Amino acid sequence: MSIGNSPEDERPFEDVSEEARPSVGRALQQARIAAGLTVDDVSTATRVRIAIVRAIEADDFAPCGGDVYARGHIRTLARAVGLDPAPLIAQFEREHGAPAAPTPAAPLFEAERIRPERRGPNWTAAMVAAIVAVIGFVGFTMVNGDDGGKVDVADDTTPSTSPSPTPKSKKPAAPEPEPSDSAIAAAPQDKVTVRVSATDGRSWISAKDHNGRLLFDGLLKQGDSKTFQDSSKINLVLGDAGAIDLFVNGKKIEDDFQPGAVERLTYTKGDPQAG
């Protein structure tokens, strides 16, 4: 049960000593009330937990789990109540310190384009080279075999046969390709398997099984991966969905997750749906 379902009940008292510019949390609260929305309404629309919405409106950003997630929540809540998030993000950074190493949008897209090059050697080229070598070896053996049966005959002498020994060589074994992400993420069809990889940065994640039992709740550093499996359903919460690569039942999820966006997802044995 939520407290204060009526926006008017949450209207703050006037403070004559307050500065002309309200705090970030105060600005979000005033905009929500002006829009006629309750905390429950905003939580439902944004999928940000009620406790975090209340904490942000009270200018308590500790429950967000860090400045990166705080900026993401501020951006999401601002859009939900009709505010431009940019001034609020700028005010937050002035009050709490700008990020140490902001990541511009262009490198993120560039990282997405070159991501396949980081996954290992070019096994396709190696396999083609091996096949060419095998074909050349077979051709060489066939040519030498045709000449090996010739007999040299001299006058008044007994014919002798001097076949050239055929070199014995083992057929070069083609290298086995390194398993791809989709192969690693593949799972039995009678279960649901979800693999989460922090490819473009770190992200907090939470995973539960179909009984609500917590499988994982913590921070994935860039380059880390986690795989979860259940008989019927996996529930996920991604703190920074834009930093995540997601594989479900052996297939990559191609949703356009935005950097800093919080996503709540549920997958079953039949996911992802075709189409």
Disulfide bonds with the S-S distance in Angstrom:
none
